[in-house]
Amino acid sequence: MKYELAIFDLDGTLIETAEDLGEAANHALRSAGLPLHDITDYRRMVGHGVRNLMISALPEDRRDEDFVSDRLKVFLEYYTEHIDVHSRPYPGIVEMIEALKDKGCLCAVASNKFQEGTEKLIRRFFPEDAFFCIYGNRSGIPLKPDPAVADRIIAQAAELSGKDAATLRGKGVFIGDAKTDTDTAAAAGMDSIGVTWGFKPREELLGAGRIVDSVAELRDALLEE
């Protein structure tokens, strides 16, 4: 098989999460008497961590650090409680991950979503052993597109499999719906596949090694010999 390691973005790649993110952000705005956004507007705001999402949602004159932190706390409390009200894996994704595992491919998650939320969604919708490691935004690791998270995953994959890290990097692929993901792959020296069903326009994915328009097409690309 072409790939021995597959690293997946979460929001807009594995799971459709925009509505729950938007509802939580609007809750934080509403409780402060601030204007709300249409849920579809949040699709362009996500992908850079929840703090940056909250900054984007707030009026420009209310983006001072203390107020952002206050609204972010409200957002996180609400979102953590309501994280899976509307969010669901894209059709065929769970089965695709199982097929990859059956073929011996190591699968991991690398998201800019906060760690607790990332883990909660993965545990909610995927089998316990679907991913050998799950990375969300956590202390000590920069957000994507910094390659640090990919480097850590590659090191863990090498330790787990007994294979050389350089070999896994060369036979690894990063899959995501945004330029953040394709840039992470490039910085880490990995192949990249951009998916068009996520939150960002196709134009953002032009730097990907390959662009796919359906889960079936992604499955074929990952499982090809």
N, CA and C of each residue as an Amber inpcrd file, in Angstrom:
protein
   675
   0.8410000  -1.1940000   0.0000000   0.0000000   0.0000000   0.0000000
   0.8800000   1.2490000   0.0000000   0.4450000   2.2800000  -0.6940000
   1.2490000   3.4820000  -0.8640000   1.5700000   4.1590000   0.4580000
   0.5840000   4.2490000   1.3690000   0.7680000   4.9720000   2.6180000
   0.7490000   4.0270000   3.8220000   1.6750000   4.2720000   4.7540000
   1.7190000   3.5100000   5.9950000   1.2680000   4.3400000   7.1850000
   1.1590000   5.6530000   6.9920000   0.7350000   6.5610000   8.0510000
  -0.1890000   7.6170000   7.4530000  -1.3700000   7.7850000   8.0460000
  -2.3250000   8.7880000   7.5800000  -2.7320000   9.6670000   8.7620000
  -2.4690000  10.9740000   8.6340000  -2.8200000  11.9410000   9.6790000
  -4.0020000  12.7600000   9.1730000  -5.0620000  12.8000000   9.9600000
  -6.3000000  13.4610000   9.5500000  -6.5660000  14.7120000  10.3810000
  -6.9250000  15.7870000   9.7050000  -7.5680000  16.9090000  10.3540000
  -8.9320000  16.4290000  10.8530000  -9.5410000  17.1940000  11.7600000
 -10.8290000  16.7890000  12.3230000 -12.0020000  17.5490000  11.7180000
 -12.1170000  18.8410000  12.0650000 -13.2630000  19.6420000  11.6270000
 -13.2480000  19.8440000  10.1180000 -14.3140000  19.4450000   9.4570000
 -14.4010000  19.6280000   8.0140000 -13.7060000  18.5500000   7.2150000
 -13.0850000  17.5970000   7.9000000 -12.4050000  16.4930000   7.2280000
 -13.0010000  15.1580000   7.6560000 -12.9370000  14.8770000   8.9540000
 -13.5600000  13.6660000   9.4840000 -15.0090000  13.9090000   9.8920000
 -15.2510000  15.0760000  10.5050000 -16.5590000  15.3520000  11.0980000
 -17.0560000  16.7280000  10.6710000 -18.3370000  16.8200000  10.3490000
 -18.9970000  18.1020000  10.0830000 -19.3740000  18.7140000  11.4360000
 -18.6960000  19.7770000  11.8220000 -18.8550000  20.3530000  13.1640000
 -19.3130000  21.8070000  13.1540000 -19.5370000  22.3870000  11.9930000
 -19.7490000  23.8280000  11.8980000 -20.9560000  24.3060000  12.7030000
 -22.0430000  23.5310000  12.6850000 -23.2590000  24.0060000  13.3490000
 -23.0790000  24.0860000  14.8610000 -22.4640000  23.0690000  15.4560000
 -22.2480000  23.1080000  16.9040000 -21.2520000  24.2010000  17.2920000
 -20.2150000  24.3980000  16.4880000 -19.2710000  25.4900000  16.7470000
 -19.9770000  26.8420000  16.6630000 -20.7930000  27.0080000  15.6250000
 -21.5020000  28.2680000  15.4520000 -22.5070000  28.5320000  16.5590000
 -23.2210000  27.4990000  16.9770000 -24.1910000  27.6570000  18.0610000
 -23.4820000  28.0720000  19.3540000 -22.3370000  27.4860000  19.6290000
 -21.5950000  27.8320000  20.8430000 -21.0570000  29.2550000  20.7840000
 -20.5370000  29.6500000  19.6270000 -20.0380000  31.0160000  19.4830000
 -21.1740000  32.0220000  19.6170000 -22.3060000  31.7230000  19.0020000
 -23.4580000  32.6240000  19.1250000 -23.9710000  32.6960000  20.5620000
 -23.8800000  31.5990000  21.2880000 -24.2590000  31.6200000  22.7060000
 -23.3640000  32.5990000  23.4750000 -22.0650000  32.5460000  23.1850000
 -21.1320000  33.4540000  23.8620000 -21.4120000  34.9040000  23.4910000
 -21.7960000  35.1560000  22.2620000 -22.1300000  36.5080000  21.8210000
 -23.4630000  36.9540000  22.4200000 -24.4450000  36.0720000  22.3320000
 -25.7970000  36.4040000  22.8050000 -25.7940000  36.7660000  24.2920000
 -25.0460000  36.0250000  25.0830000 -25.0390000  36.2560000  26.5250000
 -24.3460000  37.5550000  26.8960000 -23.6530000  38.1600000  25.9440000
 -23.0290000  39.4680000  26.1640000 -23.7790000  40.5710000  25.4230000
 -24.9260000  40.2350000  24.8280000 -25.7230000  41.2230000  24.1140000
 -25.1050000  41.6910000  22.8170000 -24.3180000  40.8340000  22.1850000
 -23.6140000  41.1960000  20.9580000 -24.3160000  40.6070000  19.7340000
 -24.0970000  41.1950000  18.5590000 -24.7160000  40.6730000  17.3280000
 -24.2560000  39.2480000  17.0380000 -25.1660000  38.4660000  16.4680000
 -24.8770000  37.0760000  16.1400000 -24.4860000  36.9510000  14.6670000
 -23.9120000  35.7960000  14.3340000 -23.5620000  35.4770000  12.9510000
 -24.4420000  34.3420000  12.4560000 -24.6850000  34.3170000  11.1750000
 -25.3250000  33.1560000  10.5670000 -24.3900000  31.9610000  10.7190000
 -24.9650000  30.8010000  10.9440000 -24.1450000  29.6000000  11.1550000
 -23.1890000  29.3670000   9.9870000 -23.6450000  29.6440000   8.7850000
 -22.7740000  29.4140000   7.6230000 -21.5410000  30.3110000   7.6440000
 -21.6270000  31.4650000   8.3050000 -20.4760000  32.3580000   8.3810000
 -19.3250000  31.7290000   9.1690000 -19.6600000  30.8510000  10.0840000
 -18.6190000  30.2600000  10.9220000 -17.7340000  29.2890000  10.1470000
 -18.1820000  28.8280000   9.0160000 -17.3760000  27.8910000   8.2410000
 -16.0510000  28.5100000   7.8110000 -16.0550000  29.8170000   7.5570000
 -14.8030000  30.4720000   7.1500000 -13.9450000  30.8820000   8.3460000
 -14.5140000  30.8560000   9.5540000 -13.7790000  31.2870000  10.7450000
 -13.0270000  30.1520000  11.4310000 -13.4400000  28.9030000  11.1920000
 -12.8650000  27.7840000  11.9350000 -11.5390000  27.3420000  11.3260000
 -10.8040000  26.5550000  12.1220000  -9.5760000  25.9520000  11.6180000
  -8.3070000  26.4650000  12.2550000  -8.4190000  27.5130000  13.0770000
  -7.2190000  28.1060000  13.6740000  -7.2930000  28.1080000  15.1940000
  -8.0740000  27.2050000  15.7640000  -8.2240000  27.1330000  17.2040000
  -9.4150000  27.9550000  17.6710000  -9.9790000  27.5800000  18.8350000
 -11.2140000  28.2180000  19.2750000 -10.9970000  29.6540000  19.7410000
  -9.8200000  29.9770000  20.2280000  -9.5820000  31.3720000  20.6070000
  -9.6530000  32.2720000  19.3850000  -9.0290000  31.8580000  18.3010000
  -9.0850000  32.6540000  17.0700000 -10.5010000  32.6840000  16.5010000
 -11.2580000  31.6070000  16.6810000 -12.6560000  31.6100000  16.2720000
 -13.4340000  32.6760000  17.0390000 -13.2130000  32.7470000  18.3470000
 -13.9210000  33.7310000  19.1580000 -13.5130000  35.1470000  18.7900000
 -12.2490000  35.3590000  18.5060000 -11.7870000  36.6820000  18.0790000
 -12.4890000  37.0870000  16.7880000 -12.5710000  36.1530000  15.8360000
 -13.2130000  36.4570000  14.5570000 -14.6920000  36.7650000  14.7320000
 -15.3440000  36.0970000  15.6770000 -16.7800000  36.2840000  15.8790000
 -17.1100000  37.6050000  16.5710000 -16.2090000  38.1040000  17.3850000
 -16.4630000  39.3280000  18.1420000 -16.3580000  40.5680000  17.2570000
 -17.1190000  41.6180000  17.5740000 -16.9360000  42.9000000  16.8810000
 -15.4980000  43.3880000  17.0730000 -14.9860000  44.0860000  16.1070000
 -13.5860000  44.5060000  16.1540000 -13.2670000  45.3310000  17.3890000
 -14.2350000  46.1080000  17.8810000 -13.9660000  46.9610000  19.0330000
 -14.1190000  46.2270000  20.3690000 -14.3710000  44.9090000  20.3210000
 -14.5060000  44.1230000  21.5520000 -13.4870000  42.9840000  21.5910000
 -12.3620000  43.1540000  20.9320000 -11.3870000  42.0810000  20.8360000
 -10.1990000  42.2580000  21.7710000 -10.3810000  43.0210000  22.8520000
  -9.2970000  43.1330000  23.8240000  -9.1210000  41.7900000  24.5330000
  -7.9170000  41.5470000  25.0090000  -7.5430000  40.2270000  25.5050000
  -8.4540000  39.7270000  26.6260000  -8.7840000  40.5900000  27.5800000
  -9.6020000  40.1630000  28.7150000 -11.0100000  39.7620000  28.2730000
 -11.5980000  40.5260000  27.3540000 -12.9590000  40.2240000  26.9140000
 -12.9760000  38.9580000  26.0620000 -11.9620000  38.7890000  25.2240000
 -11.8600000  37.5590000  24.4370000 -11.7860000  36.3440000  25.3770000
 -10.9610000  36.4480000  26.4130000 -10.8250000  35.3340000  27.3580000
 -12.1370000  35.0480000  28.0760000 -12.8630000  36.1000000  28.4260000
 -14.1510000  35.9390000  29.0960000 -15.1550000  35.2300000  28.1990000
 -15.2560000  35.6660000  26.9400000 -16.2030000  35.0510000  26.0100000
 -15.7630000  33.6370000  25.6370000 -14.4500000  33.4130000  25.5740000
 -13.9500000  32.0820000  25.2600000 -14.3300000  31.0970000  26.3580000
 -14.2760000  31.5230000  27.5970000 -14.6820000  30.6560000  28.7030000
 -16.1500000  30.2530000  28.5560000 -17.0090000  31.2290000  28.2310000
 -18.4270000  30.9330000  28.0250000 -18.5960000  29.9730000  26.8470000
 -17.8750000  30.2510000  25.7690000 -17.9330000  29.3800000  24.5870000
 -17.5610000  27.9480000  24.9460000 -16.4400000  27.7760000  25.6310000
 -15.9450000  26.4320000  25.9240000 -16.8990000  25.6560000  26.8280000
 -17.4740000  26.3340000  27.8120000 -18.4140000  25.6590000  28.6990000
 -19.6240000  25.1490000  27.9100000 -20.1350000  25.9820000  27.0420000
 -21.3100000  25.6070000  26.2540000 -20.9460000  24.5440000  25.2110000
 -19.8470000  24.7610000  24.5070000 -19.4870000  23.8630000  23.4130000
 -19.1430000  22.4680000  23.9180000 -18.4070000  22.3970000  25.0210000
 -18.0470000  21.0900000  25.5590000 -19.2870000  20.2840000  25.9220000
 -20.3060000  20.9670000  26.4140000 -21.5580000  20.3010000  26.8010000
 -22.3930000  19.9220000  25.5850000 -22.3090000  20.7130000  24.5110000
 -23.1850000  20.5190000  23.3450000 -22.3950000  20.1500000  22.0810000
 -21.2410000  19.5510000  22.2420000 -20.3070000  19.3580000  21.1350000
 -20.8150000  18.3950000  20.0670000 -21.7260000  17.5040000  20.4460000
 -22.1750000  16.4800000  19.4970000 -23.6770000  16.5280000  19.2310000
 -24.2760000  17.6950000  19.3930000 -25.7090000  17.8280000  19.1300000
 -25.9910000  17.6510000  17.6410000 -25.2430000  18.3550000  16.8150000
 -25.4320000  18.2980000  15.3600000 -24.2600000  17.6340000  14.6350000
 -23.1110000  17.6020000  15.2480000 -21.9060000  17.1110000  14.5820000
 -21.9780000  15.6130000  14.3060000 -21.5530000  15.2300000  13.1090000
 -21.5430000  13.8220000  12.7110000 -20.3790000  13.5820000  11.7510000
 -19.8150000  12.3740000  11.7530000 -18.8100000  12.0360000  10.7320000
 -19.4310000  12.1210000   9.3420000 -18.6440000  12.5250000   8.3710000
 -19.1190000  12.5080000   6.9930000 -19.4000000  11.0620000   6.5830000
 -20.4420000  10.8200000   5.8050000 -20.8040000   9.4510000   5.4240000
 -19.6350000   8.6990000   4.7880000 -19.3690000   7.5160000   5.2930000
 -18.3070000   6.6680000   4.7630000 -16.9640000   6.8410000   5.4480000
 -16.8110000   7.8570000   6.2880000 -15.5230000   8.1310000   6.9240000
 -15.1360000   7.0390000   7.9160000 -16.0580000   6.6500000   8.7920000
 -15.7370000   5.6370000   9.7980000 -15.3270000   4.3360000   9.1190000
 -16.0580000   3.9440000   8.1070000 -15.7450000   2.7010000   7.3820000
 -14.3900000   2.8110000   6.6690000 -14.0640000   3.9880000   6.1760000
 -12.7770000   4.1810000   5.5110000 -11.6230000   4.0100000   6.4930000
 -11.7500000   4.5750000   7.6960000 -10.7080000   4.4310000   8.7090000
 -10.5300000   2.9580000   9.0730000 -11.6240000   2.2340000   9.1960000
 -11.5370000   0.8120000   9.5090000 -10.8330000   0.0460000   8.3970000
 -11.0950000   0.4210000   7.1480000 -10.4380000  -0.2400000   6.0170000
  -8.9410000   0.0370000   6.0170000  -8.5590000   1.2620000   6.3390000
  -7.1340000   1.6030000   6.4190000  -6.4460000   0.7830000   7.4970000
  -7.0680000   0.7070000   8.6620000  -6.4840000  -0.0760000   9.7540000
  -6.3430000  -1.5380000   9.3590000  -7.3370000  -2.0780000   8.6770000
  -7.2850000  -3.4750000   8.2460000  -6.1120000  -3.7300000   7.3020000
  -5.7240000  -2.6990000   6.5640000  -4.5950000  -2.8080000   5.6370000
  -3.2550000  -2.5130000   6.3040000  -3.2930000  -2.2060000   7.6160000
  -2.0520000  -1.9670000   8.3410000  -1.5850000  -0.5330000   8.3690000
  -2.4260000   0.3950000   7.9000000  -2.0610000   1.8050000   7.9240000
  -2.3190000   2.3720000   9.3190000  -1.3500000   3.0950000   9.8570000
  -1.5200000   3.7680000  11.1400000  -2.2590000   5.0810000  10.9200000
  -3.3160000   5.3170000  11.6840000  -4.1350000   6.5200000  11.5280000
  -4.0490000   7.3750000  12.7830000  -3.9580000   8.6960000  12.5800000
  -3.8560000   9.6390000  13.6890000  -4.6940000  10.8670000  13.3780000
  -4.9790000  11.6530000  14.4150000  -5.7120000  12.9070000  14.2770000
  -4.8300000  14.0520000  14.7280000  -4.8060000  15.1330000  13.9400000
  -4.0990000  16.3590000  14.3110000  -5.0300000  17.5340000  14.0470000
  -5.5540000  18.1160000  15.1120000  -6.5390000  19.1850000  15.0010000
  -6.0910000  20.4130000  15.7710000  -6.5530000  21.5930000  15.3290000
  -6.3400000  22.8130000  16.1000000  -7.4440000  23.0400000  17.1260000
  -8.4350000  22.1420000  17.1760000  -9.4590000  22.2020000  18.2160000
  -8.8190000  21.8520000  19.5560000  -9.3250000  22.4170000  20.6460000
  -8.7730000  22.1210000  21.9710000  -8.8250000  20.6210000  22.2450000
  -7.8490000  20.1520000  23.0220000  -7.6450000  18.7100000  23.1950000
  -8.8860000  17.9940000  23.7200000  -9.5290000  18.5390000  24.7400000
 -10.6960000  17.8700000  25.3170000 -11.7980000  17.6930000  24.2850000
 -12.0470000  18.7200000  23.4890000 -13.0850000  18.6280000  22.4750000
 -12.7290000  17.6470000  21.3760000 -11.4700000  17.6520000  20.9750000
 -11.0120000  16.7160000  19.9420000 -11.2190000  15.2780000  20.3930000
 -10.7770000  14.9820000  21.6030000 -10.9060000  13.6220000  22.1120000
 -12.3760000  13.2290000  22.2820000 -13.1850000  14.1560000  22.7550000
 -14.5930000  13.8340000  22.9940000 -15.2970000  13.4520000  21.6970000
 -15.0340000  14.2010000  20.6190000 -15.6660000  13.8890000  19.3450000
 -15.1770000  12.5570000  18.7750000 -13.8780000  12.3140000  18.8500000
 -13.3350000  11.0640000  18.3150000 -13.8750000   9.8760000  19.1020000
 -13.8920000   9.9840000  20.4230000 -14.3990000   8.8790000  21.2450000
 -15.8970000   8.6610000  21.0190000 -16.5990000   9.7240000  20.6980000
 -18.0500000   9.6240000  20.5100000 -18.4030000   8.8940000  19.2170000
 -17.6240000   9.1180000  18.1590000 -18.0560000   8.6580000  16.8430000
 -17.2080000   7.5620000  16.2090000 -16.0370000   7.2600000  16.7710000
 -15.1530000   6.2730000  16.1570000 -14.8580000   5.1370000  17.1310000
 -14.5450000   3.9430000  16.6230000 -14.1390000   2.8450000  17.5070000
 -12.9380000   3.2480000  18.3520000 -12.8190000   2.6120000  19.4950000
 -11.7840000   2.9960000  20.4620000 -10.3810000   2.9380000  19.8770000
 -10.1250000   1.9690000  19.0030000  -8.7810000   1.7820000  18.4660000
  -8.6160000   2.3530000  17.0550000  -9.5140000   3.2510000  16.6500000
  -9.4450000   3.7700000  15.2800000  -8.1590000   4.5480000  15.0230000
  -7.7130000   5.3220000  16.0190000  -6.5320000   6.1740000  15.8650000
  -5.5330000   5.8580000  16.9660000  -4.2690000   5.7090000  16.5920000
  -3.2760000   5.3640000  17.6020000  -2.8700000   6.5600000  18.4350000
  -3.1220000   7.7720000  17.9390000  -2.9250000   8.9600000  18.7600000
  -3.8490000  10.0720000  18.2650000  -4.2320000  10.9350000  19.2030000
  -5.1740000  12.0190000  18.9250000  -4.5880000  13.3040000  19.4750000
  -4.2480000  14.2220000  18.5890000  -3.6850000  15.4940000  19.0060000
  -4.6510000  16.6270000  18.6980000  -5.0520000  17.3410000  19.7500000
  -5.7280000  18.6130000  19.6020000  -4.7880000  19.7080000  20.0490000
  -5.3160000  20.9170000  20.1700000  -4.5160000  22.0250000  20.6590000
  -4.1930000  21.7880000  22.1320000  -2.9160000  21.6540000  22.4220000
  -2.4820000  21.4050000  23.7970000  -1.2230000  22.2180000  24.0940000
  -0.9830000  22.4460000  25.3600000   0.1670000  23.2440000  25.7790000
   1.4640000  22.6210000  25.2850000   2.3500000  23.4670000  24.7780000
   3.6750000  23.0130000  24.3640000   3.7900000  22.6220000  22.9090000
   2.6690000  22.5710000  22.1910000   2.7010000  22.2280000  20.7690000
   2.0390000  23.3480000  19.9870000   2.7570000  23.9940000  19.0700000
   2.1560000  25.0840000  18.2920000   1.0110000  24.5820000  17.4200000
   0.1110000  25.4870000  17.0970000  -0.9800000  25.1490000  16.1890000
  -0.4490000  24.8590000  14.7890000  -1.1720000  24.0390000  14.0450000
  -0.8930000  23.9320000  12.6100000  -1.0200000  25.3240000  11.9950000
  -0.2060000  25.6780000  11.0210000   0.6250000  24.8250000  10.1530000
   2.0450000  24.5400000  10.6380000   2.3740000  24.8900000  11.8820000
   3.6590000  24.4500000  12.4090000   3.7090000  22.9200000  12.3330000
   4.8250000  22.3400000  11.8770000   4.8740000  20.8860000  11.6810000
   5.1160000  20.0870000  12.9540000   5.1810000  20.7660000  14.1160000
   5.5360000  20.0590000  15.3520000   4.6040000  18.8970000  15.6470000
   3.2960000  19.0940000  15.4170000   2.3530000  18.0170000  15.7220000
   2.5630000  16.8300000  14.7950000   2.8280000  17.0860000  13.5250000
   3.1050000  15.9850000  12.5930000   4.3870000  15.2630000  12.9860000
   5.4060000  16.0140000  13.3870000   6.6690000  15.4020000  13.7990000
   6.4700000  14.4900000  15.0020000   5.6490000  14.9310000  15.9500000
   5.3850000  14.1070000  17.1290000   4.6480000  12.8270000  16.7550000
   3.6890000  12.9540000  15.8630000   2.9330000  11.7770000  15.4450000
   3.8430000  10.7860000  14.7240000   4.7060000  11.2880000  13.8650000
   5.6410000  10.4180000  13.1490000   6.5480000   9.6880000  14.1340000
   7.0450000  10.4000000  15.1480000   7.9050000   9.7740000  16.1550000
   7.1570000   8.6790000  16.9160000   5.8840000   8.9420000  17.2640000
   5.0840000   7.9310000  17.9610000   4.8010000   6.7350000  17.0600000
   4.5540000   6.9980000  15.7850000   4.3030000   5.9090000  14.8390000
   5.5380000   5.0270000  14.6910000   6.7040000   5.6450000  14.6650000
   7.9480000   4.8860000  14.5490000   8.1600000   4.0110000  15.7760000
   7.8880000   4.5760000  16.9500000   8.0420000   3.8030000  18.1880000
   7.0540000   2.6460000  18.2400000   5.8400000   2.9040000  17.8070000
   4.7960000   1.8780000  17.8470000   5.0660000   0.7460000  16.8640000
   5.5100000   1.1070000  15.6640000   5.6630000   0.1220000  14.5860000
   7.0440000  -0.4930000  14.4990000   8.0380000   0.1750000  15.1180000
   9.4080000  -0.2880000  14.9910000  10.0580000   0.0900000  13.6750000
   9.3730000   0.9240000  12.8880000   9.8930000   1.3590000  11.5940000
  10.6500000   2.6650000  11.7360000  11.4870000   2.9470000  10.7750000
  12.2810000   4.1710000  10.7690000  11.3840000   5.3830000  10.5510000
  11.6050000   6.4490000  11.3360000  10.7830000   7.6510000  11.2280000
  10.8610000   8.2700000   9.8420000  12.0460000   8.2620000   9.2390000
  12.2000000   8.8460000   7.9110000  11.3910000   8.0670000   6.8700000
  11.3320000   6.7680000   7.0290000  10.5290000   5.9460000   6.1160000
   9.0480000   6.2560000   6.2700000   8.5930000   6.3730000   7.5170000
   7.1840000   6.6920000   7.7550000   6.8250000   8.0810000   7.2460000
   7.7420000   9.0140000   7.3800000   7.4970000  10.3570000   6.8530000
   7.3310000  10.3020000   5.3350000   8.1800000   9.5210000   4.6940000
   8.1010000   9.3930000   3.2440000   6.8870000   8.6270000   2.7720000
   6.3540000   7.7680000   3.6480000   5.1510000   6.9990000   3.2960000
   3.9470000   7.4780000   4.1090000   4.0080000   8.7510000   4.5130000
   2.9210000   9.3300000   5.2720000   2.1710000  10.3770000   4.4680000
   0.9230000  10.6400000   4.8550000   0.0990000  11.6190000   4.1510000
  -0.7360000  12.3700000   5.1830000  -0.9160000  13.6540000   4.9440000
  -1.7300000  14.5180000   5.8100000  -2.9760000  14.8990000   5.0220000
  -4.1380000  14.6500000   5.6230000  -5.4120000  14.8800000   4.9290000
  -6.1830000  15.9780000   5.6440000  -6.6180000  16.9980000   4.8960000
  -7.3810000  18.0710000   5.5090000  -8.1570000  18.8760000   4.4970000
  -8.9360000  19.8360000   5.0180000  -9.8280000  20.6210000   4.1530000
  -9.3690000  22.0560000   3.9770000  -8.1550000  22.3980000   4.4680000
  -7.7340000  23.7930000   4.4570000  -6.2510000  23.9270000   4.1320000
  -5.8630000  25.1320000   3.7670000  -4.4610000  25.4390000   3.4990000
  -3.6040000  25.1740000   4.7310000  -4.1840000  25.3670000   5.9070000
  -3.4740000  25.0570000   7.1480000  -2.9420000  23.6320000   7.1200000
  -3.7310000  22.7170000   6.6040000  -3.3470000  21.3120000   6.5790000
  -2.3160000  21.0160000   5.4950000  -2.5170000  21.5720000   4.3200000
  -1.5430000  21.3230000   3.2480000  -0.2050000  21.9790000   3.5810000
  -0.2400000  23.1280000   4.2500000   1.0060000  23.7730000   4.6730000
   1.7070000  22.9590000   5.7550000   0.9360000  22.3540000   6.6540000
   1.5190000  21.4880000   7.6790000   2.2320000  20.3150000   7.0300000
   1.5760000  19.7070000   6.0640000   2.1730000  18.5700000   5.3620000
   3.4750000  18.9740000   4.6830000   3.4540000  20.1100000   3.9940000
   4.6610000  20.5660000   3.2910000   5.8030000  20.8150000   4.2690000
   5.4750000  21.4500000   5.3960000   6.5120000  21.7520000   6.3830000
   7.0730000  20.4870000   7.0220000   6.2350000  19.4480000   7.0950000
   6.6670000  18.1820000   7.6940000   7.2960000  17.2320000   6.6890000
   7.3050000  17.6000000   5.4190000   7.8760000  16.7420000   4.3880000
   7.0250000  15.5320000   4.0610000   5.6980000  15.7200000   4.1180000
   4.7650000  14.6270000   3.8470000   3.9300000  14.9340000   2.6140000
   3.3480000  13.8950000   2.0430000   2.3270000  14.0850000   1.0170000
   1.0920000  14.7270000   1.6500000   0.2600000  15.3490000   0.8220000
  -0.9890000  15.9140000   1.3330000  -2.1270000  15.6290000   0.3660000
  -3.3150000  15.4650000   0.9510000  -4.5460000  15.3270000   0.1780000
  -5.5400000  16.3320000   0.7300000  -6.0900000  17.1670000  -0.1490000
  -7.1020000  18.1300000   0.2440000  -8.4840000  17.6080000  -0.0760000
  -9.4130000  17.7840000   0.8730000 -10.7930000  17.3290000   0.6720000
 -11.7000000  18.5340000   0.4950000 -12.5990000  18.4600000  -0.4520000
 -13.4100000  19.6360000  -0.8090000 -14.7420000  19.7010000  -0.0920000
 -15.0760000  18.7080000   0.7380000 -16.3820000  18.7230000   1.4140000
 -16.3430000  19.4950000   2.7390000 -15.2080000  20.0840000   3.0700000
 -15.0650000  20.7400000   4.3580000 -15.4750000  22.1950000   4.3740000
 -14.7450000  23.0080000   5.1490000 -15.1440000  24.3770000   5.4380000
 -14.5200000  25.4210000   4.5130000 -13.5060000  25.0530000   3.7720000
 -12.7630000  26.0340000   2.9910000 -12.9910000  25.8340000   1.4910000
 -12.8470000  26.9040000   0.7030000 -13.0440000  26.7800000  -0.7480000
 -11.9380000  25.9590000  -1.4020000 -12.2710000  25.3730000  -2.5290000
 -11.3190000  24.5350000  -3.2550000 -10.0070000  25.2720000  -3.5460000
 -10.0930000  26.5810000  -3.7690000  -8.9080000  27.3710000  -4.0980000
  -7.8440000  27.2750000  -2.9990000  -8.2760000  27.0840000  -1.7530000
  -7.3230000  26.9680000  -0.6460000  -6.4960000  25.6990000  -0.7360000
  -6.9660000  24.7230000  -1.4880000  -6.3400000  23.4110000  -1.5120000
  -5.4010000  23.2020000  -2.6930000  -5.1780000  24.2520000  -3.4650000
  -4.3900000  24.0900000  -4.6940000  -2.9450000  23.6850000  -4.4160000
  -2.4890000  23.8780000  -3.1850000  -1.1410000  23.4490000  -2.8370000
  -1.0410000  21.9940000  -2.4310000  -2.1730000  21.3080000  -2.3730000
  -2.1700000  19.8890000  -1.9900000  -1.5840000  19.0310000  -3.0980000
  -1.0110000  17.9020000  -2.7060000  -0.5090000  16.9740000  -3.7130000
  -1.6270000  16.3850000  -4.5450000  -2.8080000  16.3150000  -3.9260000
  -3.9780000  15.7470000  -4.6020000  -5.2300000  16.3290000  -3.9540000
  -6.2580000  16.5450000  -4.7430000  -7.5320000  17.0410000  -4.2430000
  -8.6070000  16.0110000  -4.5620000  -9.4410000  15.7000000  -3.5650000
 -10.5170000  14.7350000  -3.7790000 -11.8480000  15.3830000  -3.4270000
 -12.9030000  14.9220000  -4.1090000 -14.2240000  15.5330000  -3.9620000
 -15.2320000  14.6540000  -3.2340000 -14.8430000  13.4600000  -2.8410000
 -15.7600000  12.5720000  -2.1380000 -14.9680000  11.6490000  -1.2280000
 -15.6570000  11.0960000  -0.2320000 -15.0090000  10.1380000   0.6630000
 -14.5900000   8.8900000  -0.1180000 -15.4010000   8.4830000  -1.0790000
 -15.0440000   7.3250000  -1.8960000 -13.7320000   7.5670000  -2.6540000
 -13.5740000   8.7750000  -3.1810000 -12.3360000   9.1130000  -3.8940000
 -11.1480000   9.1490000  -2.9530000 -11.3590000   9.6530000  -1.7320000
 -10.2910000   9.6730000  -0.7440000  -9.8980000   8.2480000  -0.3640000
 -10.8760000   7.4200000  -0.1600000 -10.6120000   6.0170000   0.1840000
  -9.7620000   5.3550000  -0.8810000 -10.1120000   5.5500000  -2.1320000
  -9.3410000   4.9740000  -3.2310000  -7.9020000   5.4950000  -3.2320000
  -7.7530000   6.8040000  -2.9880000  -6.4170000   7.4030000  -2.9920000
  -5.5500000   6.8480000  -1.8760000  -6.1440000   6.6000000  -0.7140000
  -5.3840000   6.1120000   0.4280000  -5.0920000   4.6250000   0.3490000
  -5.9610000   3.8790000  -0.2880000  -5.8160000   2.4280000  -0.3200000
  -5.1330000   1.9220000  -1.5940000  -4.8120000   2.8220000  -2.5100000
  -4.1860000   2.3810000  -3.7590000  -2.8140000   1.7660000  -3.4760000
  -2.4670000   0.8070000  -4.2870000  -1.1800000   0.1300000  -4.1200000
  -0.0560000   0.9580000  -4.7090000
